[in-house]
Amino acid sequence: MQAKRCVKLVSGAAAIVLVLAAVVWAVAPERQVAQPGSRFSMVGPSGATANDAQAARAAEAPASAQVMVILPDLVGVSPPLRDIPAVVTQGEMHPEPRDPLRGRIAGDQASGGPAAGLQDWHGVTAMPTPLVSFAGTGNVNGVMPPDTQGDVGPQHYVQWVNLAFSIYDKSGTRLVGPTDGNQLWSGLPRRSACRSFNDGDPITIYDHIANRWFMSQFVVGSTSYQCIAVSQTDDPTGSWYLYQYEWPNGLMNDYPHFGLWTDAYYETVNQFNYSTGAWLGAGVAAFERSQMLTGGTARMIYFSLYGVNANYGGQLPADLEDGDRPPAGAPGYIVEWDDSAYFPPNDALRIWSFHVDWTTPGNSYLGTGAPGHAGGPNWTLTTTDVDPTLCQALRGRCVPQQGTTYKLEDLADRLMHRLQYRNIGGVQRLVGNHTVDFNNDDNSAGIHWFELRNTGADWSLYQQGVYGPDSAIWRWMGSIAMDDAGNIALAYSASGANLYPSIRYVGRLATDPLGTLPQSETTLIAGGGSQTLASNGRWGDYSALQLDYDGCTFWYTQEYYATSSDWGWLTRIGSFRFPAGACTPTAVDLARFEAWPEGAAIHVEWETVVEIDNLGFNLYRAEALGGPYRKLNEDLIPGQAPGSPIGAVYVWLDDTVRAGKTYYYQLEDVDIYGQGTMHGPVQAKAGPTLRARP
């Protein structure tokens, strides 16, 4: 008997563009775009709004730590992305910041010798090999660095690199793109900044709370903008709500990074003067998520930390992972790591609570600030003494490559994307990483990683480690994440004098000794060439390790070279998970699994709430509770799509039963990687009977 499938829906750093013809760097001319009216308000705790003249005077003094409430310049809707032509163009030149972050002082900064807690050994058991691995978008726009990142949803992987995005199904088939990033904002008026300019520094988030997608890039110039888009449905190939925000105080919003939270999309930036490259402090913002999900006029709440301490910078916002939500009313979190040379006397993580009040925005505050103001961090947690200076070269061009004397930049003055937030069993957790010289000898690169925990009111350092298993290979540009079982994976670039830049990952089980990554590293893809551009060593500037909706599968994207060239970088997208038993995927969430007599047959029915990565089902029957069980279906009973964030009802009418006998049924869901999960058993006694479902 074939199954009857009765479907029932259930709610459920700026990119630098190389001028190929001249092989020189250049600076963009002054941009002329349609300028909207003022959208800036200086707001006090009472909610009173300053007039435009007051706001203009405040804009001349970026040291102010007072809250600003900013309305979008423009709001619109995109055409379906599946209908946008896959067109890419050579990018427009714009300048990179001239200096590292303020206060990041050159020179060896650790106390000397190997870092405390250094893991200078490889584990015995290797991480599992990739489940899938496919080509991402390469350098179709002629830019560097790629700012490689993306995120994964129930049915799609969305990758955006400088300066183009692509949408794939989870087997690697490209559905949309590659197409210029600014084409996403083609629903805004002509000559608007976000529609006209394609400047990069992209971020992609799958908002698992709402089953939506979030994407952003910036526009930089004498007036800079943040461009944000939120999908109208869970399908990223459809239409998106569009937003354009002018960045306040005439500053350049470099290195924008976003994190998902329940009440807002939170952002951190490093602020510069666009014309002079002068450092102007850290900026943080919260965007009104509830309005963005409906295409409404979403406000932006902004603070500058320049007036609190000009040396704050390199921050990341907490990025909420699927699973338990934060405690009710929990603020967003902003974190940075500082060497003791930046902020004596100790190397430390600094954590700010970002309290947003959408009812009375003037009551919003950051850190220890009074309502309406920004202040210092709420927590300062001392970490092990490590050295973020890998060598003394210009802009940290330290990392060696095989077959060339040209070296790559380390970007070791800041935390690396992303700062993942988990709440597992009522324990809040944050995991992050950054690059260090693990031997303090200007001849090695490893990764300092950490896990913070909060079991009540305060954050504390639960564990940390320095991963540098050998000095021959430099490991940097990492990204870290934790699965539902508390296992941690760390993925990164690896290079050396005898190794082309490659993509690797390592991990730890929740039961492994604290501060170690003993699940030894595995290669996602081995590089086949090096970056040989003499005038620029940019690499990264970041990568992205994300967790699938099933709670166990990690997805990573990073750059590499297949053959040596000046700027012919490629990207790879791959997934992996810890060994069977270490984490149980939640590919299928069953609402019910039942059986009852129906005439001379037995009616077996199951309903799913969600089907993530689900390929289909097998149904098994036995004549005793303990088995043996025999599979009833010859072919896999197909799931939805495969895999969906919504559910369905499935029915199997078993007419091969004998009257008066009791039968037992088990259901197996099978994911796209071939892993099965059993449900049941349920039982029913065969008729004949006229009884309906009990």
Residue pairs with C-beta under 8 A, 6 or more apart in sequence:
1 632
1 652
1 653
1 654
1 655
1 656
3 619
3 633
3 637
3 650
3 651
3 652
4 650
4 651
4 652
4 653
5 637
5 638
5 648
5 650
5 651
6 648
6 649
6 650
6 651
7 640
7 648
7 649
8 607
8 647
8 648
8 649
9 646
9 647
9 648
10 591
10 607
10 608
10 609
10 646
10 647
10 648
11 646
12 211
12 609
12 610
12 645
12 646
12 647
13 96
13 97
13 145
13 147
13 201
13 254
13 255
13 411
13 538
13 540
13 541
14 94
14 95
14 96
14 97
14 199
14 200
14 201
14 218
14 220
14 252
14 254
14 255
15 91
15 94
15 143
15 144
15 145
15 146
15 147
15 162
15 163
15 199
15 200
15 201
16 25
16 93
16 94
16 96
16 143
16 144
16 145
16 536
16 538
17 90
17 91
17 92
17 93
17 94
17 141
17 142
17 143
17 163
18 25
18 142
18 143
18 144
18 533
18 536
18 566
18 567
19 25
19 26
19 93
20 90
20 142
23 566
25 93
25 535
25 536
26 93
27 93
27 94
27 95
28 92
28 93
28 94
28 95
28 221
30 221
30 222
31 193
31 197
31 221
31 222
31 223
33 191
33 192
33 193
33 196
33 197
33 223
34 189
34 191
34 192
35 223
36 73
36 74
36 246
38 52
38 55
39 70
39 71
39 72
39 73
39 245
39 246
40 52
40 55
40 59
40 68
40 70
40 246
40 248
41 49
41 50
41 55
41 68
41 69
41 70
41 71
42 49
42 50
42 54
42 55
42 58
42 66
42 67
42 68
43 49
43 50
43 66
43 67
43 68
43 69
43 361
43 362
43 372
44 66
44 362
44 372
45 360
45 362
45 363
45 370
45 371
45 372
46 362
47 360
47 361
47 362
47 363
48 362
49 69
50 58
55 68
58 64
58 66
58 68
58 249
59 248
59 249
59 250
62 249
62 251
62 271
62 280
62 281
62 304
62 306
62 307
63 304
63 306
63 307
64 304
64 307
65 303
65 304
65 305
65 307
65 308
65 369
65 373
65 374
65 375
66 372
66 373
66 374
67 301
67 302
67 303
67 361
67 362
67 364
67 365
67 372
67 373
67 374
68 248
68 301
68 302
68 303
69 299
69 300
69 301
69 302
69 361
69 362
70 245
70 246
70 248
70 299
70 300
70 301
70 302
71 297
71 299
71 300
72 243
72 244
72 245
72 297
72 298
72 300
73 192
73 193
73 225
73 244
73 245
73 246
74 188
74 189
74 192
74 194
74 242
74 243
74 244
75 241
75 242
75 243
75 244
75 295
75 296
75 297
75 298
76 185
76 187
76 188
76 189
76 241
76 242
77 187
77 232
77 239
77 240
77 241
77 242
77 295
78 84
78 184
78 185
78 186
78 187
78 229
78 239
78 240
78 241
78 242
79 186
79 187
79 239
80 237
80 238
80 239
81 167
81 176
81 179
81 184
81 236
81 237
81 238
81 239
81 240
82 175
82 176
82 237
82 238
84 176
84 179
84 183
84 184
84 186
85 179
86 176
86 177
86 178
86 179
87 179
87 180
87 183
88 140
88 141
88 163
88 164
88 178
88 179
88 180
89 141
89 180
89 198
90 141
90 142
91 141
91 142
91 143
91 162
91 163
91 198
91 199
91 200
92 197
92 198
92 199
94 199
94 220
94 221
95 274
95 277
96 538
97 252
97 254
97 270
97 272
97 277
97 279
98 277
99 277
99 279
100 395
100 396
100 413
101 270
101 279
101 313
101 314
101 413
101 414
102 279
102 281
102 310
102 311
102 313
103 310
103 311
103 313
103 342
103 343
104 314
104 339
104 342
104 388
104 413
105 341
105 342
106 389
106 392
107 341
107 389
107 392
108 387
108 389
108 437
108 440
108 442
109 339
109 340
109 341
109 387
109 388
109 389
110 385
110 386
110 387
110 437
110 440
111 385
111 440
112 440
113 439
113 440
114 120
114 438
114 439
114 440
115 384
115 385
115 386
115 387
115 436
115 438
115 439
115 440
115 446
115 448
115 466
115 468
116 384
116 385
116 466
117 384
117 464
117 465
117 466
117 515
118 438
118 439
118 446
118 466
118 468
119 465
119 466
119 467
119 468
119 469
119 515
119 516
119 517
120 438
120 468
120 469
120 470
121 469
122 469
122 470
122 520
122 521
123 506
123 516
123 517
123 518
123 519
123 520
124 518
124 520
125 518
125 519
125 520
126 519
126 520
126 521
126 522
127 489
127 505
127 506
127 507
127 519
127 520
127 521
127 522
127 576
127 578
128 522
128 576
128 577
128 578
128 579
129 522
129 576
130 522
130 524
130 574
130 575
130 576
131 553
131 574
131 575
131 576
131 577
131 673
132 170
132 171
132 172
132 574
132 575
132 673
133 524
133 525
133 572
133 573
133 574
133 575
134 168
134 171
134 172
134 572
134 573
134 574
135 172
135 570
135 571
135 572
135 573
136 148
136 150
136 159
136 161
136 166
136 557
136 570
136 571
136 572
136 573
137 159
137 161
137 164
137 165
137 166
137 177
137 178
137 571
138 568
138 569
138 570
138 571
139 146
139 567
139 568
139 569
139 570
140 164
140 178
141 162
141 163
141 164
141 180
141 198
142 567
143 162
143 163
143 200
143 567
144 162
144 533
144 536
144 538
144 567
144 569
145 162
145 538
145 539
145 540
145 541
145 559
146 161
146 162
146 540
146 559
146 569
146 571
147 161
147 162
147 200
147 201
147 202
147 540
147 541
147 542
148 159
148 161
148 540
148 542
148 543
148 544
148 557
148 558
148 559
148 571
149 159
149 160
149 161
149 202
149 203
149 204
149 417
149 542
149 543
149 544
149 557
150 157
150 158
150 159
150 160
150 204
150 544
150 546
150 555
150 557
150 573
151 157
151 158
151 204
151 205
151 206
151 213
151 544
151 546
151 555
152 170
152 206
152 546
152 547
152 548
152 549
152 555
152 575
153 206
153 208
153 211
153 213
153 234
153 236
153 549
153 645
154 211
154 234
154 549
154 610
154 611
154 612
154 613
154 643
154 644
154 645
155 169
155 170
155 641
155 642
155 643
155 644
156 167
156 168
156 169
156 170
156 175
156 235
156 236
156 237
157 167
157 168
157 169
157 170
157 555
157 573
158 165
158 166
158 167
158 168
158 204
158 206
158 213
158 215
158 236
159 165
159 166
159 168
159 204
159 557
159 571
159 573
160 166
160 181
160 202
160 203
160 204
160 215
160 217
161 202
161 559
161 571
162 200
162 201
162 202
163 180
163 181
163 198
163 199
163 200
164 177
164 178
164 179
164 180
164 181
165 176
165 177
165 178
165 179
165 181
165 184
165 202
165 204
165 215
166 174
166 176
166 177
166 178
166 179
167 174
167 175
167 176
167 177
167 236
167 237
168 174
168 175
168 573
169 175
170 575
170 613
170 643
170 672
171 672
172 573
175 237
176 236
176 237
180 198
181 198
181 200
181 202
181 217
182 194
182 195
182 196
182 197
182 198
182 217
182 227
184 215
184 227
184 229
184 240
184 242
185 192
185 194
185 195
185 227
185 229
185 242
185 244
186 195
187 240
187 242
188 194
188 195
188 242
188 244
189 195
190 196
192 244
193 219
193 223
193 225
193 227
193 244
194 219
194 225
194 227
194 242
194 244
197 219
197 221
198 217
199 217
199 218
199 219
199 220
200 217
200 218
201 217
201 218
201 254
201 255
201 256
202 215
202 216
202 217
203 214
203 215
203 216
203 217
203 256
203 257
203 258
204 213
204 214
204 215
204 544
205 213
205 214
205 215
205 258
205 259
205 260
205 265
205 319
206 212
206 213
206 214
206 546
206 549
207 213
207 214
207 230
207 260
207 289
207 293
208 260
208 322
208 549
209 260
209 262
209 320
209 325
210 293
211 233
211 234
211 645
212 230
212 231
212 232
212 233
212 234
212 293
213 230
213 231
213 234
213 236
213 240
214 228
214 229
214 230
214 231
214 258
214 260
214 265
214 292
215 228
215 229
215 240
216 226
216 227
216 228
216 229
216 256
216 258
217 227
218 224
218 225
218 226
218 227
218 247
218 253
218 254
218 256
219 225
219 227
220 252
220 253
220 254
220 274
221 274
222 250
222 274
222 275
223 246
223 247
223 250
224 246
224 247
224 250
224 251
224 252
224 253
224 274
225 244
225 245
225 246
225 247
226 244
226 245
226 247
226 253
226 256
226 267
226 285
226 300
227 242
227 243
227 244
227 245
228 242
228 243
228 244
228 245
228 265
228 287
228 292
229 240
229 241
229 242
229 243
230 240
230 241
230 243
230 292
230 293
231 238
231 239
231 240
231 241
232 238
232 239
232 240
232 241
232 295
234 645
241 292
241 293
241 294
241 295
243 287
243 292
243 298
245 300
247 253
247 269
247 283
248 302
248 304
249 271
249 280
249 304
251 271
251 272
251 273
251 274
251 280
251 283
252 271
252 272
252 273
252 274
253 269
253 271
253 283
254 269
254 270
254 271
254 272
255 269
255 270
255 414
255 541
256 267
256 268
256 269
257 267
257 268
257 269
257 316
257 317
257 417
257 418
257 542
258 265
258 266
258 267
258 317
258 319
259 265
259 266
259 267
259 316
259 317
259 318
259 319
259 320
259 332
259 418
259 419
259 421
260 319
260 320
261 289
261 317
261 318
261 320
261 326
261 332
262 289
262 320
262 325
262 326
262 330
263 286
263 289
263 290
263 332
263 356
263 358
264 286
264 287
264 288
264 289
264 301
264 332
264 356
265 286
265 287
265 289
265 292
266 284
266 285
266 286
266 287
266 317
266 318
266 332
266 334
266 354
267 284
267 285
267 286
267 287
267 317
268 282
268 283
268 284
268 315
268 316
268 317
268 334
269 282
269 283
269 284
269 285
270 279
270 282
270 283
270 313
270 314
271 279
271 280
271 281
271 282
271 283
271 304
271 306
272 278
272 279
272 280
273 280
279 310
279 313
280 304
280 306
281 304
281 305
281 306
281 307
281 310
281 312
281 313
282 304
282 305
282 306
282 312
282 313
282 314
282 315
282 336
283 302
283 303
283 304
283 305
284 302
284 303
284 305
284 315
284 317
284 334
284 352
284 354
284 366
284 374
285 300
285 301
285 302
285 303
286 300
286 301
286 332
286 354
286 356
286 364
287 298
287 299
287 300
288 296
288 298
288 299
288 300
288 358
289 298
290 296
290 358
291 297
291 298
291 299
292 298
299 358
299 361
301 356
301 361
301 364
303 366
303 369
303 373
303 374
304 374
305 312
305 366
305 374
307 374
308 367
308 369
308 374
308 375
308 376
309 376
311 338
311 342
311 343
312 336
312 350
313 336
313 414
314 336
314 337
314 413
314 414
314 415
315 334
315 335
315 336
315 415
316 334
316 335
316 336
316 415
316 417
316 418
316 419
316 432
317 332
317 333
317 334
317 354
317 419
318 332
318 333
318 334
318 335
318 419
318 420
318 421
318 430
319 418
319 419
319 420
319 421
320 326
320 421
321 420
321 421
321 422
321 481
321 482
321 547
322 547
322 549
322 551
323 422
323 423
323 424
323 484
323 551
324 422
324 423
324 424
324 425
324 426
325 423
326 421
326 423
326 428
327 423
327 428
330 428
331 353
331 354
331 355
331 356
332 353
332 354
332 356
333 351
333 352
333 353
333 354
333 419
333 421
333 430
334 351
334 352
334 354
334 366
334 367
335 349
335 350
335 351
335 352
335 415
335 419
335 430
335 432
336 349
336 350
336 414
336 415
337 347
337 348
337 349
337 350
337 383
337 414
337 415
337 432
337 434
337 448
338 347
338 348
338 350
339 347
339 386
339 387
339 388
340 346
340 347
340 348
340 385
343 350
346 382
346 383
346 385
347 382
347 383
347 384
347 385
347 386
348 380
348 381
348 382
348 383
349 379
349 380
349 381
349 383
349 450
349 452
349 461
350 377
350 379
350 380
350 381
351 377
351 378
351 379
351 380
351 381
351 452
351 459
352 366
352 367
352 377
352 378
353 366
353 367
353 378
354 364
354 366
354 367
355 364
355 365
355 366
356 364
357 363
357 364
362 371
362 372
363 371
363 372
364 371
364 372
365 371
365 372
365 373
365 374
365 375
366 373
366 374
366 375
367 374
367 375
367 376
367 377
367 378
368 375
368 376
368 377
368 378
369 375
379 458
379 459
381 452
381 459
381 460
381 461
382 461
383 448
383 450
383 461
383 464
384 448
384 464
384 466
386 436
386 437
386 438
386 448
386 466
387 436
387 437
387 440
388 412
388 413
388 434
388 435
388 436
388 437
389 396
389 412
389 437
389 442
390 396
390 398
390 399
390 410
390 412
390 435
390 436
390 437
390 442
390 444
390 445
390 474
390 476
391 397
391 398
391 437
391 442
391 443
392 442
393 407
395 409
395 537
396 409
396 410
396 411
396 412
396 413
397 407
397 408
397 409
397 410
397 537
398 407
398 408
398 409
398 410
398 442
398 445
398 474
399 407
399 408
399 409
399 410
399 445
399 474
399 476
399 495
399 539
400 407
400 474
400 495
400 496
400 497
401 407
401 408
401 495
401 496
401 497
401 499
401 500
401 501
401 530
401 531
402 495
402 496
402 497
402 498
402 499
402 500
402 530
403 500
403 529
403 530
403 564
404 530
404 531
404 532
404 564
406 530
406 531
406 532
406 533
406 534
406 537
407 537
408 495
408 501
408 531
408 537
408 538
408 539
409 537
409 538
409 539
409 540
410 435
410 445
410 476
411 435
411 476
411 477
411 539
411 540
411 541
412 434
412 435
412 436
412 437
412 445
412 476
414 434
415 432
415 433
415 434
416 432
416 433
416 434
416 435
416 477
416 478
416 479
416 480
416 542
416 543
417 479
417 542
417 543
417 544
418 479
418 481
418 544
418 545
419 430
419 431
419 432
420 430
420 431
420 432
420 480
420 481
420 482
420 547
421 428
421 429
421 430
422 428
422 429
422 430
422 431
422 482
423 429
424 484
424 486
426 455
427 453
427 454
427 455
428 453
428 454
428 455
428 459
429 451
429 452
429 453
429 454
429 462
429 482
430 451
430 452
430 459
431 449
431 450
431 451
431 452
431 480
431 481
431 482
431 488
432 449
432 450
432 480
433 447
433 448
433 449
433 450
433 478
433 479
433 480
433 490
434 447
434 448
434 478
435 445
435 446
435 447
435 448
435 476
435 477
435 478
436 445
436 446
436 447
436 448
436 466
437 443
437 444
437 445
437 446
438 444
438 445
438 446
438 466
438 467
438 468
439 468
439 471
443 471
444 468
444 471
444 474
445 468
445 474
445 475
445 476
446 466
446 467
446 468
446 475
447 466
447 467
447 468
447 475
447 476
447 478
447 490
447 492
448 464
448 465
448 466
448 467
449 464
449 465
449 466
449 467
449 478
449 480
449 488
449 490
449 517
450 461
450 463
450 464
450 465
451 461
451 462
451 463
451 464
451 482
451 488
452 459
452 460
452 461
452 462
453 459
453 460
453 462
454 460
462 514
463 514
463 515
464 515
465 515
465 516
465 517
467 475
467 490
467 506
467 517
468 475
469 521
472 496
472 497
472 498
472 499
473 494
473 495
473 496
473 499
474 494
474 495
474 496
475 492
475 493
475 494
475 504
476 492
476 493
477 492
477 493
477 539
477 540
477 542
477 543
477 558
478 490
478 491
478 492
478 543
479 490
479 491
479 492
479 542
479 543
479 544
479 545
479 556
479 558
480 488
480 489
480 490
480 491
480 545
481 488
481 489
481 545
481 546
481 547
481 554
482 488
482 489
482 547
483 489
483 547
483 551
483 552
483 554
483 577
483 578
483 583
484 551
484 552
484 583
484 584
484 586
485 510
485 552
485 578
485 582
485 583
485 584
486 510
487 507
487 508
487 509
487 510
487 578
487 582
487 583
488 507
488 508
488 517
489 505
489 506
489 507
489 545
489 554
489 576
489 578
490 505
490 506
490 507
490 517
490 545
491 503
491 504
491 505
491 506
491 524
491 543
491 545
491 554
491 556
491 558
492 503
492 504
492 505
492 543
492 558
493 501
493 502
493 503
493 504
493 539
493 540
493 543
493 558
493 559
493 560
494 501
494 502
494 503
494 504
494 521
495 501
495 502
495 527
495 530
499 527
500 526
500 527
500 528
500 529
500 530
500 560
500 561
500 564
501 527
501 530
501 531
501 539
501 559
501 560
501 561
502 523
502 525
502 526
502 527
502 560
503 523
503 524
503 525
503 527
503 556
503 558
503 560
503 572
503 574
504 521
504 522
504 523
504 524
505 521
505 522
505 524
505 545
505 554
505 556
505 576
506 517
506 519
506 520
506 521
506 522
507 517
507 519
507 578
508 516
508 517
508 518
508 519
509 519
509 578
509 582
512 518
512 519
519 578
522 576
524 556
524 558
524 572
524 574
524 576
525 560
525 572
525 574
527 560
527 561
527 562
528 561
528 562
528 563
529 561
529 562
529 563
529 564
529 565
529 568
530 561
530 564
531 537
531 539
531 561
531 564
531 565
531 566
531 567
531 569
532 564
532 565
532 566
533 566
533 567
539 559
540 559
543 556
543 557
543 558
543 559
544 556
544 557
545 554
545 555
545 556
546 554
546 555
546 556
547 553
547 554
547 555
548 554
548 555
548 575
548 612
548 613
549 586
549 610
549 612
549 613
549 645
550 585
550 586
550 587
550 612
550 613
550 671
551 583
551 585
551 586
552 577
552 578
552 583
552 584
552 585
552 586
553 575
553 576
553 577
553 585
553 613
553 673
554 575
554 576
554 577
555 573
555 574
555 575
556 573
556 574
556 575
556 576
557 571
557 572
557 573
557 574
558 571
558 572
559 569
559 570
559 571
560 569
560 570
560 571
560 572
561 568
561 569
561 570
562 568
562 570
577 583
577 585
580 675
584 677
585 612
585 613
585 671
585 675
585 677
586 612
587 611
587 612
587 613
587 614
587 643
587 669
587 671
587 675
587 677
588 608
588 610
588 611
588 612
588 614
588 639
588 669
588 677
589 608
589 609
589 610
589 647
590 606
590 607
590 608
590 609
590 667
590 679
591 607
591 608
591 609
591 647
592 605
592 606
592 607
593 605
593 606
593 667
593 679
593 680
593 682
594 604
594 605
594 606
594 682
594 693
595 602
595 603
595 604
595 605
595 663
595 665
595 682
595 683
595 684
596 602
596 603
596 684
596 691
596 692
596 693
596 694
597 603
597 684
597 685
597 686
597 687
597 689
597 691
598 653
598 687
598 689
598 692
598 693
599 687
599 688
599 689
599 690
600 655
600 657
600 659
600 686
600 687
600 688
601 653
601 654
601 655
601 657
601 686
601 687
602 653
602 654
602 657
602 663
602 684
602 686
603 651
603 652
603 653
603 654
603 684
603 693
604 619
604 651
604 652
604 653
604 654
604 665
604 682
604 684
605 649
605 650
605 651
605 652
605 693
606 617
606 649
606 650
606 667
606 679
607 647
607 648
607 649
607 650
608 614
608 647
608 648
608 650
609 647
610 644
610 645
610 646
610 647
611 639
611 640
611 641
611 642
611 643
611 644
611 646
611 647
611 648
611 669
612 643
612 644
612 645
613 642
613 643
613 671
613 672
613 673
614 639
614 640
614 642
614 643
614 644
614 669
614 670
614 671
614 672
615 636
615 638
615 639
615 642
615 643
615 670
615 671
615 672
616 636
616 637
616 638
616 639
616 642
616 669
616 670
617 633
617 636
617 637
617 639
617 650
617 667
617 668
617 669
617 670
618 631
618 633
618 636
618 637
618 667
618 668
618 670
618 676
619 631
619 632
619 633
619 637
619 652
619 665
619 666
619 667
619 668
620 629
620 630
620 631
620 632
620 665
620 666
620 667
620 668
621 629
621 630
621 632
621 654
621 663
621 664
621 665
622 628
622 629
622 630
622 663
622 664
622 665
622 666
622 681
623 661
623 662
623 663
623 664
624 664
625 664
625 681
625 683
627 664
629 664
629 666
632 652
632 654
633 652
636 670
637 650
637 652
639 648
639 669
640 646
640 648
642 672
643 671
643 672
654 663
657 663
657 686
658 686
659 686
659 687
659 688
660 685
660 686
661 685
661 686
662 683
662 684
662 685
662 686
663 683
663 684
663 685
663 686
664 680
664 681
664 682
664 683
665 680
665 681
665 682
665 683
665 684
666 678
666 679
666 680
666 681
667 678
667 679
667 680
668 676
668 677
668 678
668 679
669 676
669 677
669 679
670 676
671 677
